[in-house]
Amino acid sequence: MKNSEIARVFQDIANLLEARGENQFKIRAYQKVVRSIERLPVEVEQLVKEDRLKEVPGVGEAITRKITELVTTGRLGYYEQLKSEFPEGK
């Protein structure tokens, strides 16, 4: 999975959280991760393999788990659950 695809998922999460009316700090945390991933000189998959995700600005334990799940399985349960709260086209 390419960095751009991972960044797009996390941007979607930020957008869905915003639509849901979540805390702005939480939304900004996801947006920061998006910017960090977009600027990485290496692929996120490599950082997952090397257990180095926490070196990325804005990536803590919870985001590390989410990125690892996304990279290793190709999907993210949290993202799927968020999307299910909104009808298509919203």
Buried (B, 14 or more C-beta within 10 A) or exposed (E): BEBEEBBBBBBBBBBBBBEEEBEEEEBEBBBBBBEBBBEBEEBBBEBBEEEBBEEBEBBEEEBBEBBBBBBEEEEBEBBEEBBEEEEEEE
